[in-house]
Every structure is written in C-alpha cells, then in structure tokens.
C-alpha cells in the first residue's frame, strides 16, 4: 500500500486501472518491431468519414474557444436520428462517461450494481469506485443469462448493466428476451443497455431489421438508459464522444454530474459529420461482414473454436493458455487482446481489420501455433 492509499475511499483502494489494448508505439519500444498490425481495440479500420476530415480542417481556428458545453448541434442531429427530445440526451467523453454518470447519480455505498460475467470491464470499475457492491451473474454460452440476472435483483439493486452486443464476447440478445427482461425490472432500478456495437450488429438469424434497438423503448420504460458511441463503427475512437438516451428526468440528473465541456469542439464537429455520412457507415459495416467471414473461416481451417459475434471482433479459444500465444504474436508484429482479466484465459479477442491486416493475423497465428 502506498502512503496515500490509506486515505483513498475503500472502493478506489480495491481497484485496478482499466487496461487498454497495447499501443503500437509501446510495442515498437519494447520489442523493436516496426511493421505492426493493431487488432486489439475494436477500432474501425476504415477510419473516419471523409466528411469528418473536411469538417475538422475548419475547426482549428477556433481551438482557443471553449466548446459548446451543451452540444446543441450534435444533440439536434441525435434528436432527429432517434426521434427523441434533446432534453433526453446526455453527451459523454465516449460512452463510458454516461455509464459512470448513472452510477454516480443513483448508487450509494453499499448498494448493488448487477452485470454479467465476461462483460465490459468498465462496469466493475465504476461500481467499485462508488464503493458499491458488484453482483456478477454467471454467463450462459459466454453471454448474458437473463434468468440468472433476474434472480439476483434484490432490495439493494440500483443499476443493471447489459451490453448488447457484449464486449468482449460478441454475444447478443434477441428483442423479445431483452424487452421482457427490462419490463420485469422494478421501476426503481435503472437498466442501462450498452449498445456501443449496435451499428455493427447483424443477427444472422433475423437480419439487421430483427436486431433489438433499445432506444425505441424509452417511452415504455422510464427506468431505461441506452448508451451509444462514435468510437466504433463511426471511426472516432481518438476523439472520444458518446451519448446516453433516456427519459428527460433521468437525463436531467445525469447532466448535473456531467463535467462542463466534457466533449471537445473537434469531437462535437466530427460526430455531427460522421452521423450525416450514412454511406461511410454502410461501407464500414459491409467490410465488417466480409472480414468476419474471412477470420472465422480461418479459425475453422486452424481447428480453433471461436464465439459467434455480431461485433467488429471475434474471441478465439487458442486451445490452452492464451498468454504465450499473445506474446508470440507480439513478436510477429500483431497486437490482439488477451482476455484473462475477463475470466477467459484461453481466449484472444481479435478486432476485424482490413483484408491485408486480417491475412497477416491469420498467417502469424498459423506460425505461432505451428499449424
């Protein structure tokens, strides 16, 4: 324990920092590798829309000014897209901001926050930072077991996190089961449906039209919060902008916590431009579908099991401890994501990149595994 830890809150003392994917420059420093493919952080390999690049070029002259603290223009665009009032929107520095705002607004020390095993690593972090109790429901087939989660709702439950699709497993819930779960949750418990990967999601059984869009249920469920991000399919991970949709009463509380100017000027402008370029989004999704087939076909050829995914990534069982495989891939200049901290020590999560990047990964994995 360092000398300041004794004065930190109990929740913070028990935390470990969030571990992002290894940056390219860090691998260059540590391994001396120069030709690197990064497939670790679920980024869009196409990058941002050309419209974003054009809009940003005109923003630099105003960087000495504070951004619009209310994000008026972006809220108007989001309002039109989702058919909600701007008062129902909370902007964030990525969608992780609203996740934290919900816990800070509704959870007191000793309260419970419920989420699934193998779910997004930020859920336990924001829970423990609030000195609350994390209640972890066992997963079913690597995804959410809604029956198990429903059974764990108690008097102290204040917030439930559901990632659909889930990260890092890529698993998903169908509309009927998810909506029935939300309907069964007591109204005094906030249900957060985290839809960070929504734009990539394509249910193989139902098609795009059958994939649940929880933002359409806001009028029906006053305790529902839906989060989205521009970091994934829209290609703006480096600018960090996301948002939450809810009924206005909840958004009012979340916006009381939201730091002033938490979304910068470049991010606001870029998000608006990205939202307007639906053709670029379609190209990103089309590429993702094609590359998912390439990578999963490669896994079958190698005789490796993988978790079916509707995200822009796939988690692969390498047949044993994944740590040495991960390290060997680093020496080959390929960065993926080990999942031991998610309770999945045999798995690596691989982001779907450009065709040449995915071929590079498959070739490196074949070499590392001796296949």
Secondary structure, DSSP 8 states (H G I E B T S, - for coil): --TTGGGS-HHHHT---------HHHHHHHH---S-EE-SS---TT-S-HHHHHHHHTTGGGTTS---TT-HHHHHHHHHHHT--GGGEEEESSHHHHHHHHHHHH--TT-EEEEETT--THHHHHHHHTT-EEEEE--BTTB--HHHHHHT--TTEEEEEEESS-TTT-----HHHHHHHHHHS-TTSEEEEE-TTGGG---TTT-GGGS--GGGGTTT-TTEEEEEESSSTT--TTT--EEEEE-HHHHHHHHHHS-TT-S-HHHHHHHHHHHH-HHHHHHHHHHHHHHHHHHHHHHHHHT-EEE--SSSEEEEE-SS-HHHHHHHHHHTTEE-EE-GGGT-TTEEEEE---HHHHHHHHHHHHHHHT-
